[in-house]
Amino acid sequence: MDDVADCLLSVAWNIFPLMGRPPARPGNRPDEIRSFLVDACHDAGMRAREWAAARGTGSEEDHRPFLRLAEVAVDTDLFLSMVSGTLVADDERVRRRWAEIELLVREARDLADEVTEFLDRQTAASCP
């Protein structure tokens, strides 16, 4: 699980410089999405590291939602870069990419919730 934590923290770190930190400007959807992705990956990575310190490696099944969250975050960031830096304006292509981005964001939210629920269950199970 330590490797999973490193992966998530690396994803958060790689997206962070692309953001207009401080926090996203209201109405700037790419910044809002990147802010969410950084927070979700950072929080999941830090909690995964704590989990690993208390419980060890974990199983491949335990790792899957964490790694999927990292993968979806990277894909989303890539699509955001694609819609912000086009050489030739193609409204239909940009519209399709934004539709894909929003699907990925929903998936990332679901995965972040799944990871949080997993970690909360594990924490509750270890409390006397």
Buried (B, 14 or more C-beta within 10 A) or exposed (E): BBBBBBBBBBBBEBBBEBBEEEEBEEEEBBBBBBBBBBEBBBBBBBBBBBBBEEEEEBEEEBBEBBBBBBBBBBBBBEBBEBBEEEEEEEEEEBEEBBEBBBEBBEBBBBBBEBBBEBBEEBEEEEEE
